[in-house]
Amino acid sequence: MERLIVLRCPTLAREGQEGHELRRFAEVLTTVVRRCPFVQPVRLGLAVLPARAPSRFFGGERAVCELLAEDLADLLADEVSLGIADGLFAAALAARDGLIVPAEGSAEFLAPLSMATLRRPELAATCQRLGVSTLGRFARLDVDRVVERFGTEGVHCHRVASGLDGELDGLRDPTIRTRLAALDEPPPLAVQPTFFGGTSLATERAEAAAWRVQRRFDPSMVQVARLRAGHDPSERAVLVPFASAGDLGVEASAPWPGQIPAPSPMTVLSSPEPVELVDPAGTPVTVDSRGLLTGVPGRLHLARSPRPDEVAAWAGPWPLTTRWWGDRRRRARLQVVTSCGVALLLGAEHGQWWVLGRYD
């Protein structure tokens, strides 16, 4: 049975929503590969490598563990432990306590451990009722009796507990290699957002760079613009992490009363600008309780403009009453075109008009 070194990172064993653990585990493997090129991921937070060649090269099994722990000190501090034993199952258990099990000593090492370490709840419960609570007692059962009572799965567990088989079924995560590889290679262009709207070489280079930045830092470091359902352009235009799996259009089929009709403004202001809207006589134009204008728009005066502009055309208003979520909020939106040919989207709230966007 092959002698193996198992590297265990318990803080990386469970993946959070942002995927930080997977990226850190990839960094761990990259660090280990520089010294021991044959390391393999078992599952998230657990990796294995053969002990024979590194121990010969670096002067013993304990020396290998010390070197690897030193290499990973800056990356994981005290969050990593290493163990060595014959077979993956015993080595993974040895890594929990940082043990080096002597060669051909896996059966003795496993003997006092609970049946629960086999991760077979039904088998453990049945054995417990029979008075077999440890792997050593289970290993001493006659194999014929085991196959009669527990079938081929029980025989496999019996051989593992006896130290005859080194690997327990289900210990490895078959998807871990694919998930780690996806950190280096972006998914197909057909299912990923693009920067320039196509599949040109420039797009491929931009996507590859985005994936590298995400892996090196954080998913939120690279963001792209996306559209989602909503009432106002400012609500619909959002920045999301590159290749975000979230579906922004899940509410697109909702009626969205008061939504501004197409086309949408090309420029949406993050900080709306105040504007004064008056009728031809100079009386301020507002929106009444019925959602109608109190006058015909004649001129508008931007705060940063030296003189007012004549209103050549207008459409609306589109009143909107929402409650998110507390005090009721009443707004109205109005499209205007000035005599200079500037098209603006205005919004009224609390008696004040604001420039929400520009139709460039």
Backbone hydrogen bonds, N-H to C=O, Kabsch-Sander energy under -0.5 kcal/mol:
donor,donor_aa,acceptor,acceptor_aa,energy
4,L,85,A,-2.7
5,I,49,L,-3.1
6,V,83,G,-3.0
7,L,47,A,-2.8
8,R,6,V,-0.5
8,R,81,S,-3.2
9,C,45,G,-3.4
11,T,79,E,-0.5
12,L,9,C,-1.7
13,A,10,P,-1.1
19,G,16,G,-0.7
23,R,19,G,-1.5
24,R,20,H,-2.4
25,F,21,E,-2.4
26,A,22,L,-2.0
27,E,23,R,-1.7
28,V,24,R,-2.1
29,L,25,F,-2.3
30,T,26,A,-2.2
31,T,27,E,-2.1
32,V,28,V,-2.4
33,V,29,L,-2.5
34,R,30,T,-1.0
35,R,32,V,-1.4
36,C,32,V,-3.4
39,V,36,C,-1.1
40,Q,48,V,-3.0
42,V,43,R,-0.6
42,V,46,L,-2.9
43,R,46,L,-1.5
46,L,43,R,-2.6
47,A,7,L,-2.3
48,V,40,Q,-2.9
49,L,5,I,-2.2
51,A,3,R,-2.3
52,R,3,R,-0.5
55,S,51,A,-2.0
56,R,52,R,-1.8
57,F,53,A,-2.1
58,F,54,P,-2.9
59,G,55,S,-0.8
60,G,55,S,-3.7
64,V,60,G,-1.7
65,C,61,E,-2.0
66,E,62,R,-2.2
67,L,63,A,-2.3
68,L,64,V,-2.6
69,A,65,C,-2.4
70,E,66,E,-1.9
71,D,67,L,-2.4
72,L,68,L,-1.9
73,A,70,E,-0.8
76,L,72,L,-3.0
77,A,72,L,-0.6
77,A,73,A,-2.0
79,E,76,L,-2.3
81,S,8,R,-2.3
83,G,6,V,-2.0
84,I,99,L,-2.1
85,A,4,L,-1.6
87,G,2,E,-2.4
87,G,85,A,-0.7
89,F,166,G,-3.5
91,A,87,G,-2.0
92,A,88,L,-2.7
93,L,89,F,-1.6
94,A,90,A,-2.3
95,A,91,A,-1.9
96,R,92,A,-0.6
96,R,93,L,-0.7
97,D,93,L,-0.5
97,D,94,A,-0.9
99,L,94,A,-2.6
101,V,84,I,-3.2
101,V,99,L,-0.6
105,G,102,P,-1.9
109,F,105,G,-2.1
110,L,106,S,-2.6
111,A,107,A,-1.5
113,L,110,L,-1.8
115,M,133,S,-1.6
117,T,114,S,-1.6
118,L,115,M,-1.7
119,R,116,A,-1.8
124,A,120,R,-2.8
125,A,121,P,-2.6
126,T,122,E,-2.4
127,C,123,L,-2.5
128,Q,124,A,-2.2
129,R,125,A,-1.8
130,L,126,T,-1.3
131,G,128,Q,-1.2
132,V,127,C,-3.3
133,S,131,G,-0.8
135,L,113,L,-2.5
136,G,111,A,-2.7
138,F,134,T,-1.9
139,A,135,L,-2.5
140,R,136,G,-1.3
141,L,138,F,-1.1
146,V,142,D,-1.8
147,V,143,V,-2.3
148,E,144,D,-1.7
149,R,145,R,-1.9
150,F,146,V,-3.4
151,G,146,V,-0.5
151,G,147,V,-1.1
154,G,150,F,-1.1
155,V,151,G,-1.8
156,H,152,T,-2.3
157,C,153,E,-2.0
158,H,154,G,-2.2
159,R,155,V,-2.4
160,V,156,H,-2.0
161,A,157,C,-2.6
162,S,158,H,-1.6
163,G,159,R,-0.5
163,G,160,V,-1.2
164,L,159,R,-2.4
165,D,159,R,-1.4
171,L,168,L,-1.9
173,D,42,V,-3.0
176,I,173,D,-1.4
179,R,175,T,-2.3
180,L,176,I,-2.2
181,A,177,R,-2.5
182,A,178,T,-1.8
183,L,179,R,-0.5
183,L,180,L,-1.1
184,D,180,L,-0.5
184,D,181,A,-1.2
185,E,181,A,-1.9
191,V,188,P,-1.5
192,Q,189,L,-1.1
204,E,200,S,-2.1
205,R,201,L,-2.5
206,A,202,A,-2.3
207,E,203,T,-2.7
208,A,204,E,-2.5
209,A,205,R,-2.3
210,A,206,A,-2.2
211,W,207,E,-2.4
212,R,208,A,-1.9
213,V,209,A,-2.3
214,Q,210,A,-2.5
215,R,211,W,-2.3
216,R,212,R,-2.2
217,F,213,V,-2.6
221,M,218,D,-1.9
222,V,219,P,-1.0
223,Q,221,M,-0.5
224,V,240,V,-2.5
226,R,238,V,-2.7
228,R,236,R,-1.4
229,A,248,L,-1.1
235,E,232,D,-0.9
236,R,232,D,-1.6
237,A,233,P,-2.2
238,V,226,R,-2.4
238,V,236,R,-0.7
240,V,224,V,-2.4
242,F,219,P,-0.5
242,F,222,V,-2.6
244,S,241,P,-1.7
248,L,246,G,-0.8
250,V,247,D,-0.7
252,A,249,G,-1.5
254,A,251,E,-1.5
259,Q,256,W,-1.5
260,I,231,H,-1.6
266,M,358,R,-0.9
267,T,358,R,-2.2
268,V,266,M,-0.5
269,L,267,T,-0.5
269,L,356,L,-2.1
273,E,355,V,-1.2
275,V,353,W,-2.2
276,E,301,H,-2.2
278,V,299,R,-2.7
279,D,283,T,-2.4
282,G,279,D,-2.3
285,V,277,L,-2.7
286,T,284,P,-0.5
288,D,292,L,-3.0
291,G,288,D,-1.8
294,T,286,T,-2.3
298,G,278,V,-3.1
299,R,278,V,-2.2
300,L,309,D,-2.4
301,H,276,E,-2.5
303,A,274,P,-1.4
305,S,302,L,-1.3
309,D,300,L,-3.1
311,V,298,G,-2.8
312,A,310,E,-0.7
312,A,337,V,-2.7
313,A,337,V,-1.7
315,A,335,Q,-2.6
318,W,333,R,-2.4
320,L,331,R,-3.0
322,T,329,R,-2.7
329,R,322,T,-3.6
331,R,320,L,-3.2
332,A,348,A,-1.4
333,R,318,W,-1.2
334,L,346,L,-2.4
335,Q,315,A,-2.6
336,V,344,L,-2.3
337,V,313,A,-2.9
338,T,342,V,-2.6
339,S,310,E,-2.2
341,G,338,T,-1.9
343,A,341,G,-0.5
344,L,336,V,-2.8
345,L,357,G,-2.6
346,L,334,L,-3.5
346,L,344,L,-0.6
347,G,354,W,-2.6
348,A,332,A,-3.2
349,E,352,Q,-2.3
352,Q,349,E,-1.4
353,W,275,V,-0.7
354,W,347,G,-2.5
355,V,273,E,-3.2
356,L,345,L,-3.1
356,L,354,W,-0.7
357,G,345,L,-1.4
358,R,267,T,-2.4
359,Y,343,A,-2.4
360,D,358,R,-1.2
